Amino acid sequence: MTGIVKGVSKQALIILAPLCFISIFFAGWRFVFSMAVGGLVGVGNLSGIAWSVTALIGTEKPRAKMVFLSTFKLFIIFSVLLILAILKLINPWGLLAGFTVVMVLIIKEGLLAAKKGD
């Protein structure tokens, strides 16, 4: 599982960094910042899921802990995005673009891992 997280993190950096650099010439800085934030949210969310799954293996009552950890993680993500939105620092389309890049990478890495049999 951590192999997928590392692969997605590296590929997201490789794709999003030049994409943000190119976008700065065509869109405003808020769009570029939002794209970077969307990528970080996607990678952070994947890392949080991987961490919570590995932390719960072999524990008692994993369902309750998983619900608590997932709720806490979503609360943190929502709070950060809400603060950035109130300060008018993010663009929703840029956020969506960055998150979409990471989601495509997650799907690609998951399919490759399933094909290998990991």
PELIN-V618789 format. One line per field, one symbol per residue. phi: phi as a letter, one per 40 degrees, with the letter a starting at -180 (. if undefined). psi: psi as a letter, one per 40 degrees, with the letter a starting at -180 (. if undefined). Layout:
phi: ???
psi: ???
This chain:
phi: .ccccccccccccccccccccccccbbccccccccccccccccccccccccccccccgccfccccccccccccccccccccccccccfbbbcccdcccccdcccccccccccccccgc
psi: ddddddddddddddddddddddddddiidddddddddddddddddddddddddddeheiifdddddddddddddddddddddddddefeihdddddddddddddddddddddddddf.
